[in-house]
Amino acid sequence: MSSASNLRKSIGIIGGGQLGKMLIEAAQPWNTFFHILENTPDAPASRIADSQILGTLTHDAKIRELAAKSDVLTYEIEHVGIQTLKDLEAKGIRVVPSPRILEIIQDKGLQKQFYADHAIPTAPFRLVNTPNEWLPAAKELGIDRFAAKSRTEGYDGKGVALCKVKELEQSGDFPFIGPTLIEAFVDCEKELSVIVARKKSGETCTFPTVEMEFDPEANLVEFLACPAQINPSIDKKAKEIAVQCIEAFDGEGIFAVELFLTRSGEILVNEIAPRPHNSGHHTIEANYTSQYEQLNRILLDLPLGDTGLISPAVMINLLGSEGVNGAYAISGLDEILALPGVYIHLYGKAETRPKRKMGHATILASSLAEAIEKAKFVRNTFRFIPAL
């Protein structure tokens, strides 16, 4: 006898950005209700949500208002009201992923300590409170280069600085202050990501491993290729470590596990995002089940979907162009859309600025090499220009 499923549940999303927008889009064929909490009236998810509560993502009363009209809560960004979510969860409100996990992940220091405590491979690190401790921490680690990461509030490349000990000794110019994670610089061959989906029952699956190239200035994903060009043993190990992380958290939801593949063949965990992630945008077209549909399946207590790859894929972020701020138009769209296998996603942001995530493009082809060539054309052709 088949079980009955209720797709007409109400999902509450804390945040109304592009991730929330794509989560809603993925469930539109199911007629599921979505309510969002978002401070911006014209945010990307605003126009397609069933309702919007205007308010900050940390506002206690507004989060409780969202919970009152939702069967389950989720979030599309880490910087939300943790204590309120913990209180709601304690009263029986379902929050996915659990705020106890978010509380650890929200603080890069707690996150790294969690890896160390659970024998999860990660780069050597120290936790410090003031810039005066940066160089002693590096000396203690025996390193001449390191990544300094603000423990909280960092997002989309902000709050991260790559430092050389000698240069810092000479300049004394520290890029930020406050509690900081000092992490040994990893000389990596590739940066990888594995998206893990896990239900409360423990049912788990992974998406195909992807490799990422980052914009060195913005520290944002610039280019993503799937499947990752790595040997099968490395691929297997990457997925095993990613699953190990989420099992250690006893996590429910979608998690992006970012990994370093070192030149010596080690795999080290960089960080985890407890939500849909930039490294999974391509799954909308490239996989049988997207990361967004998969999260909706978890939120609605449905079986996990097939994560198999339909086609080799490349994803590029469409970032705001240099020198263009405010209202904008788009150049190059006609030429790009004439190419087969190119899918443009624009997030509906009212204004642009340099390096702002304005959209993404997914490129499918019969081979990864062909997809990469098409992606180069898209990257060189697409531009945000001042409004006409």
N, C-alpha and C positions, 0 to 999 in steps of 0.2 A: 504494500500500500504506500503510495507516494505521500510525502509530507506536504503540508500547506505552508506557503510563504507569504508574508505580508510586505509587498513592495511599497505600500502607501504609508510607510512610516515617515516620521519627520526627523531629519538630520540637522543638527545645529553645528555650524562651522564658526569657530573663532578666527576671524580674519576674512577679508573679502578680496584678496589679491588674485593673481593669475592661477595659483594652485587651487584655490577655492572655486574659481570659474571653471577650470577643467574637471574638477571633481563633480560639479553639478552637471556639466555637459555630458559626462559619462553615464549618468543615471537618468537623463531625460527620456530615453525610450521606455523606462520603467515607471514613469510618472511619480517618482518619489518626491516628497516635499523637502525643501531646503530653506533654512533660515540662517542668516549670517549676522554676526556682530562685527561692525566695521565703522571706523570713525569718519571715513570719506564717503560722501553721498554718491559719487560717481566712480567708485572703485570697479575694477574689472568684473567682479562677481555680482555687483549691485543690480545690473539690468536683467539678470536671469534668475536670481534668487526669488523665492516666493515671498519673502519679507526680509527687511533689514532693520536691525536695531542700531541706531547711531550711538557710538560710544567707543572709548578706548578699549583695547584688548585686555587691560588689567583692571577694569572697573568692576568692582565686586557686584554691585546691584545689577549692572547690565549683563554680566555673565549669568547671574541667577535668573534673570528675565529670559535669556536665551534657553537656559536649561528647562524652564517651566513649559516652554512650547515645543520641546524636542524630545524624541525617544532616546536619542544617543547624541553625545557631543564629541566633536573632534576639533582639530586646530590645524592651520596651514602655516604657522610660524611658531617658533619656540618662545617668543617673548610675550607670554600671556600670564594671566593671574593664577599662579601656581597654587597659592593657599586656598583661593576660592574653589578651584577644581578639586583639591584634596578634600575640602569640606563636603562638596557635593558628592564625590565618590564615596565618602564615609557614610553618606545618607542614602546610598543605593543608586545614585545616578551613574549611568554607564558613561565613562570617558575613555576614548580610544585615541592613541595609546594612554595608558594610565599616567596620571600626574606624578606618581612616584618615580617613573622612568624619566619623564620630562625634567624633573627636578635635578636629576643627575646630569642629563645631557645638556641642559641649559647652562651649566657651569663646566667649562672645558677642563678645569682642574679636577673636579669630581669625576668627570667622564674618564680622564686619563687614569686616575687612581682606581676607578672601577676595573679598567682593563688590567692593571697591575695586580689587583686583588684576585682576579679570576683567571690568571695565567693566559691572558689574551695578548698575543705579540703586538708590541707597539714601540715607538722610538723612546729612548731614554729621556727623562724629563725631571724638572724640579718645579716646585710651586713657590712663587715669591709674592711679596706684598708691595714692594717699592722698587723704583728703578735702581736704587743703590745696591740691590741684591742681584741684578741681572748678571753682571760680570763674575761675581763670586760663584753663582750657580753654574755658569758656563765653565769656569775653572774646575769646579767640583766634578762636572761631567767629563772634563778632559777634551773639550771641543773648541774649535776656532770659529765655527759658524753655527747659528741656531735660528729657530723660528720663535719669535715672541708673540704670544696670542693672549689678548685680553680675555680673562676668564668668563666674563659675561658681556652681553650686548653686541658681540661681534656677529656680523651677518653679511653674506654676499661679499666676502673679501675684506670687509672693514674690521679693524682691530687686529690685524695680522701684519707683522713686519719681519722680513728676513734680515738678520744682522750678522756682521763680521766683528769678532772680538776686537781686533786691532783698530778698525775704523771707529768703533764705539769708544774705545779707550782714548783715542785722539780727539774725537768731537764732543763726547759727553752729551750727545744729542739723542735723547730717548724719545721714540715716536709717540708713546702714550704712558700714562701712569696708572696706578691702581693694581689690584691683584692680577697677576700675570702667570701664564704657563710658559716656561722656558723649555723648549724641546730641541733635542739634537737635530741638526740639519740632516735630512735623509737624501743621499745621492741616489735618486730612483731612476730606474729605466723607464717605468710607466706608472701613471696614476690610474687606478682601476676603481670601479664601483660595482657592487652587487646589491640589488634591491631584493629584500627578503619580505615575504608576506607570511604572517603567522596569525592563526586564530587562537581564541582562548583555550580551545581543546588541545592545542599543541600542534595541530595540523600546520605544516610549513611547506613553502615552496620558494624557489629563487627564480629570478629573471636571469637571462643570459648576461654574462659579465661584459661590461663595457670599458673602453679605455678613453681617457679624457686628456685634452690639452687645454691649458689655462692661459688666459690673457695675463701676461706678466705685470701689467700696470694695474688692471682692475681686480686681479686675482679671482676672476670669474671663469667658469667653463666657457671656452671659446668654440670648442670643436669636440664632438663625441663620436666614436665609432663602435658599432656593434655588428658582429661579435668582436670582442677584443682579440687582437692578433698575438696570442700567447699559446704556449703549448698546452696540451690537455691536462698534464699533471699540475701545472700552475693554475689552470682554470678550476680544477677540482679542489685544490687547496684553498683558493680564494673563496669559493662558495662554502666550504667547510668552516673556514674562520668566520665568515659573515653569519652563518647560522649559529655558530658557537656564541657569538656576541648576543644575538637576540634571545637565544635560549637562556643565557646567563641572566638577562633582564627579565625572563619569563614574559616577554613582550607580546602584546596583541596589537596588530595594525600593520602598516607599511613602514619599512625602515630602509634607508639608503646607507650602506656601509661603504665608506670611502677608504681605499687601501693604497699603500705604496708597494710597488714591486721593485725591490732593490736590485742593483747590478749583480749582486751575489746570489740572487734568486730567492731572497727572503720576502715574505709578505707581512707587512706591518699595518695595523689598523691606524688610520689617521683620525677620522671622526665619524659620528653617526648622526643622521637626521631622522627624527621620528615622525616622518610625514612623506608624502610624495615629494620627489626631488627632481632637480634639473637634469640629473643623469638618467631619468626615466621618461622624459617627454616623448622620445621617439616611439615608446611602446604604444602610443595611440594608434599609429598606422602600422608599425613594424611587428607587433606581436598579436597573438590571438586574443589575449586579454591585456588591457593596458594597466599600468600601475593605479590609475584612477578607478577603473572598474573594479580592480581587485580590492581596493580599500572599501568601495561601496559594498562589495560582496561581504566583506568582514563586518562592516557596520550593520548590515541587514541580515546577518546570520545565514548567509548563503554559502554553498561550497566554493572553494577557491577555483579560479579559472585556469585554463591552460596558458602557460607563459611562453610557449614555444615561439621561436622567431619565424615570421612569415618570409622576411626578406632581409638581406644585409641593409644596414641603415647608417646614415650619418645625421647628426643633429648639430645645428649651429644656433647660438643665441643671436638674436637681432637686437643689437645694443644701440643706444642713442649715439648719433654721429657727433664728432668733435665740432664745437663751434655752433651747435644748434640747440637752442633752449626754448621752451614754451610750446606754443602751437606748431604743428608740423604737417607736412605732406610727405608722400613716399615716392621715391624715384626708383625705376628699374623693375617695378612689379610686373608689367606686361611681359617683358622678356623672360622673367623667371617663371611665371605661370605657364608659359609656352612649353616648358620642359616637362616631359612625362615623369611621374614619380616624385614631384616636388610638392610639399604641403606646407603652406604658410599659416602660422598661427599668430594673430595680432591680439594683444591683451586688452586693448581698448583704453589704454591710459591717456588721459586728456592732454598731458604735456610730456615733452621729452627733455632729456639733458644728457650730456656726454656719459657713455657707459651704462646708462640706465637700461634695465631689461624691459624692452618694449614688445618682444615677441620671440618666436623661434621658428626655425624651418627644419623640417624633417625631409630627408632625401632618401628614397629607396631605389635600388637598382639590382640587377642580377648578380653583380659582384661588388665587393666592398671598394675595389679600386675605381670602378665606374661611379659609385656613389660619392667617393671622395672628389673626383674630378668635377662632378656636378655641383658639389658643395662649394668648391673653390669659386665656381662661376657665380653662385648665389651670393657668397660672401663679398665678392668684388663688385657685384652689380647693385645689390640692395642698399639704399641709403635713405635716411631720414633727412629731409630738407626743410628749411623754413616754410611756414604755411604760405600758400600762394595768395 
